[in-house]
C-alpha cells in the first residue's frame, strides 16, 4: 500500500491478488501491480492462503480469492457486505476471514478449526479492541487487555498448554493479571506483547 492509499500486489498471484488459475503461469508479477478494481482510499489489508481483503476509509470492504463467503470465489477485488455494522479492523489466516466492528463485536467466516462457516458468524465475546488470526484460529484482545482465543489448536497455538481445539472464545489464563496490548498470529503460532514490554 502506498502513501496515497492505493493498493499493489506482487508475486505468484493465483487467487490472492485476483488472477484465474489458467492465467497463473503468465501472472507471476515480480514488480508491484496496482489493483485498480478498488475505488477509494485503502486503510487496511489482510491476506489468507488464497484470499485477501481490503478495508477502505469509508468503511467499505473489498475481498477477492476463493474464501469471500467461503463457498464463492471471485478473481478480482469486489465489494462485499458480510455484516451490516461498520467494520474497524480486518484479519485473514488460512481459509478464515475475521472482522471487528467499532462496537467491539467479532464476526468470522471460512474454516475455523474443524468447522466450516458459510456466512458471517458472530463470536460470543464482547468489547474487543484488536484481532488477529492464523490458519483456522482467532486471537482477540479485550479493552481490559485480556486475551481470548478459539479455533484450531493442533500445534498449541491457542495458548492453553494443550492441543485441544476450542470452539468458542475463551480467555487464556496465562495472562491473568497482565495486560495484553498486541497480538500476532502465524499459521501455527502466536505472539503476544504485554503493556510492560514483555
SEDOBA-373281 format. One record per residue (C-alpha): residue in one letter; x, y, z; residue number from 1. Coordinates in nm, 2 decimals. Layout:
<atoms>
atom residu = a u = X v = Y w = Z num = NUM
...
</atoms>
This chain:
<atoms>
atom residu = x u = 0.00 v = 0.00 w = 0.00 num = 1
atom residu = x u = 0.14 v = 0.34 w = -0.10 num = 2
atom residu = x u = 0.12 v = 0.67 w = 0.10 num = 3
atom residu = x u = -0.18 v = 0.77 w = -0.12 num = 4
atom residu = x u = -0.36 v = 0.46 w = 0.00 num = 5
atom residu = x u = -0.36 v = 0.28 w = -0.34 num = 6
atom residu = x u = -0.30 v = -0.10 w = -0.32 num = 7
atom residu = x u = -0.04 v = -0.30 w = -0.51 num = 8
atom residu = x u = 0.03 v = -0.68 w = -0.53 num = 9
atom residu = x u = 0.33 v = -0.88 w = -0.63 num = 10
atom residu = x u = 0.43 v = -1.25 w = -0.67 num = 11
atom residu = x u = 0.25 v = -1.56 w = -0.79 num = 12
atom residu = x u = -0.09 v = -1.40 w = -0.77 num = 13
atom residu = x u = -0.31 v = -1.71 w = -0.81 num = 14
atom residu = x u = -0.63 v = -1.61 w = -0.63 num = 15
atom residu = x u = -0.45 v = -1.40 w = -0.37 num = 16
atom residu = x u = -0.44 v = -1.10 w = -0.60 num = 17
atom residu = x u = -0.71 v = -1.19 w = -0.84 num = 18
atom residu = x u = -0.57 v = -1.40 w = -1.13 num = 19
atom residu = x u = -0.76 v = -1.70 w = -1.26 num = 20
atom residu = x u = -0.60 v = -2.04 w = -1.24 num = 21
atom residu = x u = -0.54 v = -2.08 w = -1.61 num = 22
atom residu = x u = -0.36 v = -1.74 w = -1.62 num = 23
atom residu = x u = -0.12 v = -1.84 w = -1.34 num = 24
atom residu = x u = 0.18 v = -1.92 w = -1.55 num = 25
atom residu = x u = 0.16 v = -1.58 w = -1.70 num = 26
atom residu = x u = 0.06 v = -1.39 w = -1.38 num = 27
atom residu = x u = 0.39 v = -1.40 w = -1.19 num = 28
atom residu = x u = 0.45 v = -1.04 w = -1.11 num = 29
atom residu = x u = 0.80 v = -0.96 w = -0.99 num = 30
atom residu = x u = 0.71 v = -0.59 w = -0.98 num = 31
atom residu = x u = 0.42 v = -0.43 w = -0.79 num = 32
atom residu = x u = 0.09 v = -0.41 w = -0.99 num = 33
atom residu = x u = -0.18 v = -0.17 w = -0.89 num = 34
atom residu = x u = -0.51 v = -0.33 w = -0.80 num = 35
atom residu = x u = -0.73 v = -0.07 w = -0.99 num = 36
atom residu = x u = -1.06 v = -0.25 w = -0.91 num = 37
atom residu = x u = -1.06 v = -0.09 w = -0.57 num = 38
atom residu = x u = -1.21 v = 0.26 w = -0.59 num = 39
atom residu = x u = -1.13 v = 0.45 w = -0.27 num = 40
atom residu = x u = -0.87 v = 0.50 w = 0.00 num = 41
atom residu = x u = -0.75 v = 0.17 w = 0.14 num = 42
atom residu = x u = -0.67 v = 0.18 w = 0.52 num = 43
atom residu = x u = -0.61 v = -0.19 w = 0.60 num = 44
atom residu = x u = -0.52 v = -0.50 w = 0.41 num = 45
atom residu = x u = -0.51 v = -0.87 w = 0.51 num = 46
atom residu = x u = -0.41 v = -1.19 w = 0.32 num = 47
atom residu = x u = -0.51 v = -1.55 w = 0.38 num = 48
atom residu = x u = -0.38 v = -1.86 w = 0.19 num = 49
atom residu = x u = -0.59 v = -1.80 w = -0.13 num = 50
atom residu = x u = -0.79 v = -1.48 w = -0.05 num = 51
atom residu = x u = -0.74 v = -1.12 w = 0.06 num = 52
atom residu = x u = -0.94 v = -0.83 w = 0.20 num = 53
atom residu = x u = -0.90 v = -0.45 w = 0.19 num = 54
atom residu = x u = -1.08 v = -0.21 w = 0.42 num = 55
atom residu = x u = -1.15 v = 0.14 w = 0.29 num = 56
atom residu = x u = -1.16 v = 0.46 w = 0.48 num = 57
atom residu = x u = -1.53 v = 0.50 w = 0.42 num = 58
atom residu = x u = -1.59 v = 0.16 w = 0.58 num = 59
atom residu = x u = -1.64 v = -0.04 w = 0.26 num = 60
atom residu = x u = -1.48 v = -0.39 w = 0.24 num = 61
atom residu = x u = -1.34 v = -0.55 w = -0.07 num = 62
atom residu = x u = -1.24 v = -0.91 w = -0.10 num = 63
atom residu = x u = -1.11 v = -1.15 w = -0.36 num = 64
atom residu = x u = -0.99 v = -1.51 w = -0.39 num = 65
atom residu = x u = -1.18 v = -1.83 w = -0.30 num = 66
atom residu = x u = -1.29 v = -1.75 w = 0.05 num = 67
atom residu = x u = -1.51 v = -1.44 w = 0.01 num = 68
atom residu = x u = -1.82 v = -1.61 w = 0.15 num = 69
atom residu = x u = -1.64 v = -1.95 w = 0.17 num = 70
atom residu = x u = -1.85 v = -2.11 w = -0.10 num = 71
atom residu = x u = -1.79 v = -1.84 w = -0.35 num = 72
atom residu = x u = -1.48 v = -1.72 w = -0.54 num = 73
atom residu = x u = -1.40 v = -1.40 w = -0.73 num = 74
atom residu = x u = -1.08 v = -1.34 w = -0.92 num = 75
atom residu = x u = -1.07 v = -0.96 w = -0.88 num = 76
atom residu = x u = -1.14 v = -0.73 w = -0.58 num = 77
atom residu = x u = -1.51 v = -0.70 w = -0.53 num = 78
atom residu = x u = -1.71 v = -0.51 w = -0.26 num = 79
atom residu = x u = -1.87 v = -0.74 w = 0.00 num = 80
atom residu = x u = -2.10 v = -0.68 w = 0.29 num = 81
atom residu = x u = -2.07 v = -0.97 w = 0.53 num = 82
atom residu = x u = -2.23 v = -0.78 w = 0.81 num = 83
atom residu = x u = -2.45 v = -0.46 w = 0.84 num = 84
atom residu = x u = -2.23 v = -0.30 w = 1.11 num = 85
atom residu = x u = -1.93 v = -0.07 w = 1.04 num = 86
atom residu = x u = -1.60 v = -0.25 w = 1.04 num = 87
atom residu = x u = -1.30 v = -0.12 w = 1.23 num = 88
atom residu = x u = -1.04 v = -0.39 w = 1.17 num = 89
atom residu = x u = -0.99 v = -0.70 w = 0.94 num = 90
atom residu = x u = -0.78 v = -1.01 w = 0.96 num = 91
atom residu = x u = -0.72 v = -1.32 w = 0.74 num = 92
atom residu = x u = -0.55 v = -1.65 w = 0.80 num = 93
atom residu = x u = -0.55 v = -1.98 w = 0.61 num = 94
atom residu = x u = -0.91 v = -2.00 w = 0.48 num = 95
atom residu = x u = -1.05 v = -1.78 w = 0.75 num = 96
atom residu = x u = -1.17 v = -1.42 w = 0.75 num = 97
atom residu = x u = -1.24 v = -1.21 w = 1.06 num = 98
atom residu = x u = -1.37 v = -0.86 w = 1.11 num = 99
atom residu = x u = -1.40 v = -0.64 w = 1.42 num = 100
atom residu = x u = -1.67 v = -0.38 w = 1.44 num = 101
atom residu = x u = -1.64 v = -0.03 w = 1.60 num = 102
atom residu = x u = -1.87 v = -0.16 w = 1.88 num = 103
atom residu = x u = -1.62 v = -0.43 w = 1.97 num = 104
atom residu = x u = -1.80 v = -0.73 w = 1.81 num = 105
atom residu = x u = -1.62 v = -1.00 w = 1.62 num = 106
atom residu = x u = -1.75 v = -1.18 w = 1.32 num = 107
atom residu = x u = -1.59 v = -1.46 w = 1.11 num = 108
atom residu = x u = -1.64 v = -1.69 w = 0.82 num = 109
atom residu = x u = -1.44 v = -1.97 w = 0.65 num = 110
atom residu = x u = -1.26 v = -2.26 w = 0.81 num = 111
atom residu = x u = -1.21 v = -2.23 w = 1.19 num = 112
atom residu = x u = -1.08 v = -2.55 w = 1.35 num = 113
atom residu = x u = -1.29 v = -2.83 w = 1.21 num = 114
atom residu = x u = -1.59 v = -2.60 w = 1.14 num = 115
atom residu = x u = -1.68 v = -2.45 w = 0.81 num = 116
atom residu = x u = -1.87 v = -2.13 w = 0.84 num = 117
atom residu = x u = -2.06 v = -2.03 w = 0.52 num = 118
atom residu = x u = -2.18 v = -1.69 w = 0.63 num = 119
atom residu = x u = -2.05 v = -1.43 w = 0.88 num = 120
atom residu = x u = -2.10 v = -1.57 w = 1.23 num = 121
atom residu = x u = -2.08 v = -1.36 w = 1.55 num = 122
atom residu = x u = -1.83 v = -1.48 w = 1.81 num = 123
atom residu = x u = -1.96 v = -1.49 w = 2.17 num = 124
atom residu = x u = -1.71 v = -1.24 w = 2.30 num = 125
atom residu = x u = -1.77 v = -0.86 w = 2.36 num = 126
atom residu = x u = -1.58 v = -0.54 w = 2.40 num = 127
atom residu = x u = -1.29 v = -0.65 w = 2.18 num = 128
atom residu = x u = -1.04 v = -0.39 w = 2.05 num = 129
atom residu = x u = -0.79 v = -0.59 w = 1.84 num = 130
atom residu = x u = -0.80 v = -0.91 w = 1.64 num = 131
atom residu = x u = -0.55 v = -1.14 w = 1.46 num = 132
atom residu = x u = -0.59 v = -1.48 w = 1.31 num = 133
atom residu = x u = -0.39 v = -1.77 w = 1.18 num = 134
atom residu = x u = -0.48 v = -2.09 w = 0.99 num = 135
atom residu = x u = -0.82 v = -2.17 w = 1.14 num = 136
atom residu = x u = -0.79 v = -1.99 w = 1.47 num = 137
atom residu = x u = -0.85 v = -1.64 w = 1.62 num = 138
atom residu = x u = -0.69 v = -1.43 w = 1.89 num = 139
atom residu = x u = -0.88 v = -1.12 w = 2.03 num = 140
atom residu = x u = -0.78 v = -0.86 w = 2.29 num = 141
atom residu = x u = -1.05 v = -0.71 w = 2.50 num = 142
atom residu = x u = -1.05 v = -0.34 w = 2.61 num = 143
atom residu = x u = -0.93 v = -0.46 w = 2.95 num = 144
atom residu = x u = -0.63 v = -0.63 w = 2.80 num = 145
atom residu = x u = -0.75 v = -0.99 w = 2.83 num = 146
atom residu = x u = -0.65 v = -1.23 w = 2.55 num = 147
atom residu = x u = -0.91 v = -1.47 w = 2.41 num = 148
atom residu = x u = -0.85 v = -1.74 w = 2.15 num = 149
atom residu = x u = -1.05 v = -2.01 w = 1.97 num = 150
atom residu = x u = -1.04 v = -2.25 w = 1.68 num = 151
atom residu = x u = -0.76 v = -2.49 w = 1.56 num = 152
atom residu = x u = -0.50 v = -2.58 w = 1.82 num = 153
atom residu = x u = -0.31 v = -2.87 w = 1.67 num = 154
atom residu = x u = 0.02 v = -2.70 w = 1.75 num = 155
atom residu = x u = -0.08 v = -2.54 w = 2.08 num = 156
atom residu = x u = -0.12 v = -2.21 w = 1.91 num = 157
atom residu = x u = -0.42 v = -2.11 w = 2.13 num = 158
atom residu = x u = -0.20 v = -2.08 w = 2.44 num = 159
atom residu = x u = -0.38 v = -2.31 w = 2.68 num = 160
atom residu = x u = -0.09 v = -2.56 w = 2.73 num = 161
atom residu = x u = -0.25 v = -2.84 w = 2.52 num = 162
atom residu = x u = -0.35 v = -2.92 w = 2.17 num = 163
atom residu = x u = -0.73 v = -2.94 w = 2.21 num = 164
atom residu = x u = -0.95 v = -2.75 w = 1.97 num = 165
atom residu = x u = -1.16 v = -2.47 w = 2.13 num = 166
atom residu = x u = -1.50 v = -2.39 w = 1.97 num = 167
atom residu = x u = -1.58 v = -2.07 w = 2.15 num = 168
atom residu = x u = -1.38 v = -1.76 w = 2.25 num = 169
atom residu = x u = -1.20 v = -1.85 w = 2.58 num = 170
atom residu = x u = -0.98 v = -1.63 w = 2.79 num = 171
atom residu = x u = -0.62 v = -1.75 w = 2.82 num = 172
atom residu = x u = -0.55 v = -1.80 w = 3.19 num = 173
atom residu = x u = -0.17 v = -1.75 w = 3.15 num = 174
atom residu = x u = -0.23 v = -1.37 w = 3.10 num = 175
atom residu = x u = -0.45 v = -1.32 w = 3.41 num = 176
atom residu = x u = -0.33 v = -1.01 w = 3.60 num = 177
atom residu = x u = -0.14 v = -0.89 w = 3.29 num = 178
atom residu = x u = -0.25 v = -0.65 w = 3.01 num = 179
atom residu = x u = -0.20 v = -0.77 w = 2.65 num = 180
atom residu = x u = -0.16 v = -0.48 w = 2.41 num = 181
atom residu = x u = -0.09 v = -0.65 w = 2.08 num = 182
atom residu = x u = -0.12 v = -1.00 w = 1.93 num = 183
atom residu = x u = 0.00 v = -1.15 w = 1.60 num = 184
atom residu = x u = -0.07 v = -1.49 w = 1.46 num = 185
atom residu = x u = 0.13 v = -1.71 w = 1.22 num = 186
atom residu = x u = 0.00 v = -2.03 w = 1.06 num = 187
atom residu = x u = 0.06 v = -2.24 w = 1.37 num = 188
atom residu = x u = 0.20 v = -2.00 w = 1.63 num = 189
atom residu = x u = 0.10 v = -1.68 w = 1.82 num = 190
atom residu = x u = 0.29 v = -1.39 w = 1.98 num = 191
atom residu = x u = 0.15 v = -1.15 w = 2.25 num = 192
atom residu = x u = 0.30 v = -0.82 w = 2.36 num = 193
atom residu = x u = 0.23 v = -0.70 w = 2.72 num = 194
atom residu = x u = 0.19 v = -0.35 w = 2.85 num = 195
atom residu = x u = 0.52 v = -0.39 w = 3.04 num = 196
atom residu = x u = 0.71 v = -0.46 w = 2.72 num = 197
atom residu = x u = 0.75 v = -0.83 w = 2.78 num = 198
</atoms>
